[in-house]
């Protein structure tokens, strides 16, 4: 009986490793428990002002592999790892600025998802990043699109803000389009930032942290994201 249980365990472990390999993760990552690519997909349904995303087979990938986490605001602050910022899914690059005046001269990249349940949603990365892709380029999940640069606000190399961009104006964060937005530590700003944090965390990345004024609103913001659902206006 013991041999039968051991054989089943070995078979299950092999299936997990094979599944990870198909999705692009290394066996070493699986063994360490740090796999970065997971399926988020299927479809979306709306009920009572909230939207749910069901599990499926469309793969997205953690855009900040190896990053250190930071504050949640209208996006999430990360300090990138050696791989830089990678496309979280197959995307069209809409903006690729080496120096963007809206970010104090820091870099700015925005890309639109072309597949999956988040199709047509737009992500951005800004500040301490130097784009490595051109506008209108089509990139696949995991393709590097930006490398570390000096953050113009704090001087930290590779310190970025990443989040959801406004579909109607991709040069600005989605948070700024939400009704009542009054700053990156407002409820609207934190809701958008927490949405992106949850997305990255679901892909094996690090979660953002509520800090400062946002810490007092943490429970209220998190309560807007019941299991499997998110508030209207944000994609995840």
N, C-alpha and C positions, 0 to 999 in steps of 0.2 A: 504493500500500500504506500509506504514511504517513497519507494522508487517511482511509483505512478504520480504522486504529488510533485516530486522533483522534476519529473519529465514534463509535466504540465506547466510548471513554473518556468522552465527553460524555454518551452514553446511560446509562452506568453511574452517573455522578455524578448525573444527573437522577433515577434510580431511588432512590438513597440519600436524596436530599433529599425526594422524595415520600414514601418510607417514614417518614422522620423526621417529616414534617408530619402524617402519619396518626396517629403515636403522640404527637403533641403538642409536639414540639421545634421550635424556630425554625430557619430556614435559617442564621441567624447562628451559632447554637450548633453546628450541623453543621460549618460552615466552620471554626470555632475548635477543633473536636474536643472540645467540652464538652457534647455531648448528654446529657440527664439521664434520659431515659425509654427503657428497653429491655425487651424481652420476657423475663420469667422465668416459665415455666409449663410445662404439659404434664402431668406426673404425678410421683409418687414411688414408688420401689421400695426394699425393704430387703434387704440381703445381709450376713450375718455381723456383725450388730450395727451396721452403718452404713447410712445412708439416702442414696440418690442422687436428685437432682432433675433431670429432663430438660428440655431447652429446648422451648419451645412458643410459643404466641401470646398468652398472658395477660400484659397489661402492668402492671407496677408502676413506681413512679417514685421517684427519689432524694428522701428526706424532708428532707434538709438541703442544699438548693441554695445554693451560694456559701459554705458553711460552712468554717471553719478546723478542722482536726482536733486531736485530743488523745489522752489516755491511754485504752487499753483496760483495762477492769476488768469488772464484771458487765454493763456496757453499754459504750458508747463516749462519751467526753467530746467535745463539739463546741462551738464558738462560732458561733452561727447567723449567716447572712447576712441581707440585708434582707427576703427573702421569709419569714423565720421558719421554722417547722416545718410541713411539709405532709404530708397523709396519704399513706403509701407505696402505698396501694391502696384500693379501695372498702371501707369499714370502718364498723362501728357503734361509736360512742363509748361506752365502758363507764364511764369515770371522767373527770371534768373538774373538778379542784380548783384553785382559785386559790391556796390555802394548804394544804399537806399536812404534817401533823405528822411523818410518816415521812421527810420530806425537809427538815427544819428550817424548815418554813414556806414552802418553795418550791412552785411549781406542779407539778401532776402530771396527765398525760393518758394514758389507755390506750384503745386501739382494737382491735377484732377484725376481721381480714380476712374478707370475705364471699365472695370469689371466688378462683379460681386454685389453684395447688398448695399455697399456704400458707393456704388457707381454714381459719378457726377459730383460727389462731395469733394471738397478741396482742402488739402492740408498745407501747412506752411512751416518754414523754419527760418529764423531770423537772428540777427545780431552777430555773434561770434562765429560766423560761417562764411566760407568762400565757395560759391557754386562751382560745380565741375560739369555742368550740363547746360545745353543751350535751350532757348525758348523753342517750343513745339517738338522737342525731342520726346520720343516714346521710351519710357524706361520700365523695366520689369521689377517686381518685388525683390528687394535685396540689392538692387544696383546702387552703388554709391553716387549720390548727387551733390554732396557738399563735404568739405573738409574744414578742419579747425582754422579759425582766424581770431584776431583779437576782438573781444567784445568792447564796443566803443563806450558802453556805459560803466563798466567796472574793470576793464583791462585784463580780464581773465581769458586766456586762450581756450577756444572751443566751448565757451559758455553761450548757450543759445536759448531762445524761446521757441517752442514748437506747439502747434495746435491746429484748430480748424479755421479755415479762411472763409470769408463771406463769398458765397457763390456769385452774387451780383457785382461784387467788387473785390476780386481776389487779392488785391494789394493791401487789404486790411483784415484783421482778425474777425471771425464770425461774431464774437462777443459784442463788437461795436454795432452790429446790426440788430441786436436783440432789444426789444422795447424796454425802455427804462434804464439802459446802460448808463452808468455814471462813474466809470473808472474800473481799472482792472481788479480791484478788490470789492466791487459791487456784486450783488447776487448774480446778475447777468454774466459778469466777467468770470466769476468763479464757477458758474454752472457750465460754461463752455470749456473752461480749463479742466474741470473735473471730468467732463466727458472724454477729453483727449487722454487724460491720465488713465482712465478706465480702459480705453482702447489699447494703449500701450501695455498696460499691465496684463490684459487678456492675451497679449502676444508674447508674454514672458519677460517684458521689460519692467523697469522700476516704476513704482507709483510716485506721483507728485506729492508734495507735502503742503498742507494748509499752514500758513504762517501769518504772523502779524494780525492785521484786522480780519483776515480770512479765517483765522482759527476760531473766532467767535461765531462764525457762520457755518462752520464745518457740518454740524449735525443737521442743520436746516437744508444745506445743499445736498448732503448724502441722502436725506429723506425723500428728495425728489427723484431718486433713482431706485425704485423698488426692483426686486429681482427680475432680470430679463427686460426691464423697461428703462426708458429715459424720457426726460421732459421734451415737449414739443420745441422745435427750434434747434436742437442739437442732434448730431447724427448717431451717437452711440452711448 
